[in-house]
Amino acid sequence: MKHISTFLMSAAALVLLIACINSLILYYALEQVRGDAHRVNLSGQVRGLLQRVVKLERSHAPDDALLTEVSVRIHALVGKQGWEDDDLPPTTDLERQALLRQMDRDRNALAVKPMEGEGLETLMPLEDGWHALRRTILAYRVAKTPELERRMMEESERCWNWANDMVLAVQREAESKQRYFTMALGLIVVDILALGMIIWLVKRFVRDRLERLAHHDPLTGAYNRFTFGVLTDLRLKEAQRHNTPVSLLIFDLDHFKRVNDHHGHDAGDRVLVAVAEEARRTLRACDALFRMGGEEFAVLAGDVDLAGARVLAEKLRRRVAEMASPAPGVGRVTVSVGVAQLQPEEGWDFTYRRADAALYRAKNGGRNQVALDDPPSEAQPAPA
C-alpha cells in the first residue's frame, strides 16, 4: 500500500511538472501565433497603403500622414526602435506623437521581435524600395512631370509586388508554426487526462484504504469491533427472515500477557497475526472473523447451530494449538473458546454475554478448551 501511494504521488508530481512545462510551451506558441497574426495584419496594411498613397498622389491629393503611416508600419516590421528625421515627410507634432505611439503598439504586438525568415528576405527590398518611392513622390509633388509619374508608378508596382510577396511569406510562416501550437495544445489535453486519471486512482486508493481502516483491524486484518456491530445486525435480520441458526464464537489467547512481558510486544503482535491467519484458514467462507480488542477475537458463524458451532470451535482450537511457534522462544500458543447460539427474539448483546460467560468457564476450567454457554460445565479438556 505504501509503495502504491508513493508511486501515485510521484506520478502526479511528474505529470504536474510536465503540464507546467507544456503550459509554458503553449504560452510561447500563443505569443508566436499572436505575433504572426499581427505581422500578417501589418503586412496587409502596408500593401494596401502603397496603393492608396500612389492613387492620392496621382489625383493631386497628397497626404503626408499617410506617407508617415507607411513608414511606421515598415519600421515596426523591421524592428527598428525609432526613425531618422529625413525618413518622414513634414508632419505636425500631434501627428508625429500619435504615429510614435502607434509604432510602439505595433512593436509590442510583435513581442519586440522583428521579421525573420522568408518574410525578411522580401521585407528588406521593400524597405529600400519604399525609401526610393517616397523620394520620388516628394519630387513629384515639386515637379509633376510625366517622367516622375512613370517612375513613381514603376516603383510603386515593385513595392506592391514585394509587399504582396511579404504577405504571402508571412502567412506561410504563420501556418508552419500552427503545428507547434496544435502539438502544445494536444500535450496539454493529454496532461489533463493523465492528471485526471491519477487523481481518480489516488481517490480510489485513498477511499479503499480508508474503508479498510474503518472496517478492519490494521494489525491482523480481521474485522474490527465497529464492523462487528454492523454485520451482526445484518446476520440477525437474515436469520429472523429465513429462520436459520446463527452462532457466535469468542476466543481468547491463553497467557498472552506472559508473551508480551517475557518476549516483547513485537513477538506478541506476531502471535496475534499468526492466530488470525490460522483462524481464517480454518473457518468457512461464510464465517466472519473479528478482533474485539487485545487478544480477544470473535467469529460470527452463519447457518450453524450450537452443536455445529462446537465442532467448528474445536477445530479452531486444535489448529491453533498445532501451529508452529510464531516467534522465537514463545512456544506453543493455545486459545480458549466460548460458544453461544442466537436465540429467537434475542439481541446480539445477550448472545455476546452468554458466549463471553462460556469463554470465562473455559478459562477457569484450565484453558485450551471449548465451552458452550448452555450446560454449566461443557468445558472440553485439551487432549493429552
Secondary structure as the mmCIF struct_conf table of DSSP 4:
data_model
#
loop_
_struct_conf.conf_type_id
_struct_conf.id
_struct_conf.beg_label_comp_id
_struct_conf.beg_label_asym_id
_struct_conf.beg_label_seq_id
_struct_conf.end_label_comp_id
_struct_conf.end_label_asym_id
_struct_conf.end_label_seq_id
HELX_RH_AL_P HELX_RH_AL_P1 LYS A 2 ARG A 58
TURN_TY1_P TURN_TY1_P1 SER A 59 HIS A 60
HELX_RH_AL_P HELX_RH_AL_P2 ASP A 64 VAL A 78
TURN_TY1_P TURN_TY1_P2 GLY A 79 GLY A 79
BEND BEND1 GLN A 81 GLN A 81
HELX_RH_3T_P HELX_RH_3T_P1 ASP A 85 ASP A 87
BEND BEND2 LEU A 88 LEU A 88
HELX_RH_AL_P HELX_RH_AL_P3 ASP A 93 ALA A 109
TURN_TY1_P TURN_TY1_P3 LEU A 110 VAL A 112
TURN_TY1_P TURN_TY1_P4 GLY A 117 GLY A 117
HELX_RH_AL_P HELX_RH_AL_P4 GLU A 118 VAL A 142
HELX_RH_AL_P HELX_RH_AL_P5 PRO A 146 HIS A 215
STRN STRN1 HIS A 216 HIS A 216
TURN_TY1_P TURN_TY1_P5 PRO A 218 THR A 220
STRN STRN2 TYR A 223 TYR A 223
HELX_RH_AL_P HELX_RH_AL_P6 ARG A 225 HIS A 242
TURN_TY1_P TURN_TY1_P6 ASN A 243 ASN A 243
STRN STRN3 VAL A 246 LEU A 253
TURN_TY1_P TURN_TY1_P7 ASP A 254 HIS A 255
HELX_RH_AL_P HELX_RH_AL_P7 PHE A 256 HIS A 263
HELX_RH_AL_P HELX_RH_AL_P8 HIS A 265 THR A 282
BEND BEND3 LEU A 283 LEU A 283
TURN_TY1_P TURN_TY1_P8 ALA A 285 CYS A 286
STRN STRN4 ALA A 288 GLY A 293
TURN_TY1_P TURN_TY1_P9 GLY A 294 GLU A 295
STRN STRN5 GLU A 296 GLY A 302
TURN_TY1_P TURN_TY1_P10 ASP A 303 ASP A 303
HELX_RH_AL_P HELX_RH_AL_P9 LEU A 306 GLU A 322
BEND BEND4 MET A 323 MET A 323
HELX_LH_PP_P HELX_LH_PP_P1 ALA A 324 SER A 325
BEND BEND5 PRO A 326 ALA A 327
TURN_TY1_P TURN_TY1_P11 PRO A 328 VAL A 330
STRN STRN6 VAL A 335 GLN A 341
HELX_LH_PP_P HELX_LH_PP_P2 LEU A 342 GLN A 343
TURN_TY1_P TURN_TY1_P12 PRO A 344 GLU A 345
HELX_RH_AL_P HELX_RH_AL_P10 TRP A 348 ASN A 364
TURN_TY1_P TURN_TY1_P13 GLY A 365 GLY A 366
BEND BEND6 ARG A 367 ASN A 368
STRN STRN7 VAL A 370 LEU A 372
BEND BEND7 ASP A 373 PRO A 375
TURN_TY1_P TURN_TY1_P14 PRO A 376 SER A 377
STRN STRN8 GLN A 380 GLN A 380
HELX_LH_PP_P HELX_LH_PP_P3 PRO A 381 PRO A 383
#
